[in-house]
Amino acid sequence: MKVSHLHSNHCASRRTHDLRHTCASLLHEQGADARMIMEVLGHSSIRVTMDIYTFVRLDSQRSAFDRVGDALRKDDDTKPGA
């Protein structure tokens, strides 16, 4: 087998992995539950799906912290004397 052919297959394999990672991450961001993502990817364990294939984007982190801040401000508004 030619080295160029092996390299080509490696690149195709890497691209497939990238697509799986992107798919899992986008499903996760859109609120899909872990079991559904696991089944879409064909994993036998949710841990593999969540640990390896998903990540939290920076804008999602900011949004989550904004919600925490909103909740804390809301709690502050309900205290006597506020």
C-alpha positions as CSV (number, residue, x, y, z in Angstrom):
1,M,0.0,0.0,0.0
2,K,1.3,3.5,-0.8
3,V,2.2,5.9,2.0
4,S,0.0,8.6,0.3
5,H,-2.9,6.2,0.4
6,L,-2.4,5.6,4.1
7,H,-2.2,9.3,4.7
8,S,-5.4,9.9,2.7
9,N,-7.3,7.3,4.8
10,H,-5.9,8.8,8.0
11,C,-7.2,12.3,7.0
12,A,-10.6,10.9,6.1
13,S,-10.8,9.1,9.4
14,R,-9.8,12.3,11.2
15,R,-12.5,14.3,9.4
16,T,-15.1,11.7,10.4
17,H,-14.0,12.0,14.0
18,D,-14.3,15.8,13.8
19,L,-17.8,15.5,12.5
20,R,-18.8,13.1,15.3
21,H,-17.4,15.6,17.8
22,T,-19.2,18.5,16.3
23,C,-22.5,16.6,16.1
24,A,-22.3,15.6,19.7
25,S,-21.4,19.1,20.9
26,L,-24.1,20.7,18.9
27,L,-26.7,18.2,20.1
28,H,-25.5,18.8,23.7
29,E,-25.8,22.6,23.2
30,Q,-29.3,22.3,21.9
31,G,-30.4,20.5,25.0
32,A,-30.4,16.9,23.7
33,D,-30.1,14.5,26.6
34,A,-27.0,12.4,27.0
35,R,-28.7,9.1,26.3
36,M,-30.0,10.3,22.9
37,I,-26.5,11.6,22.0
38,M,-25.0,8.3,23.1
39,E,-27.4,6.4,20.8
40,V,-26.8,8.7,17.8
41,L,-23.1,8.1,18.1
42,G,-23.4,4.4,18.8
43,H,-21.6,4.4,22.1
44,S,-22.2,1.8,24.8
45,S,-21.5,4.3,27.6
46,I,-22.8,7.8,28.3
47,R,-19.5,8.6,30.0
48,V,-17.6,8.2,26.7
49,T,-20.1,10.5,25.0
50,M,-20.0,13.2,27.6
51,D,-16.3,13.1,28.5
52,I,-14.8,12.8,25.0
53,Y,-17.2,14.1,22.4
54,T,-18.8,17.1,24.0
55,F,-17.5,20.4,25.2
56,V,-19.1,23.6,26.4
57,R,-18.5,26.6,24.2
58,L,-17.4,29.9,25.7
59,D,-20.7,31.6,24.8
60,S,-22.6,28.8,26.5
61,Q,-20.5,29.3,29.6
62,R,-21.2,33.0,29.6
63,S,-24.9,32.4,29.2
64,A,-24.9,30.0,32.1
65,F,-23.0,32.5,34.4
66,D,-25.4,35.3,33.2
67,R,-28.3,33.1,34.4
68,V,-26.6,32.6,37.8
69,G,-26.1,36.4,38.1
70,D,-29.8,37.0,37.2
71,A,-30.9,34.5,39.8
72,L,-28.6,36.1,42.5
73,R,-29.9,39.6,41.7
74,K,-33.5,38.3,41.8
75,D,-32.8,36.7,45.2
76,D,-31.3,40.0,46.4
77,D,-34.5,41.9,45.3
78,T,-36.7,39.7,47.5
79,K,-34.7,40.4,50.7
80,P,-36.4,42.8,53.2
81,G,-35.1,46.3,52.8
82,A,-34.1,45.9,49.2
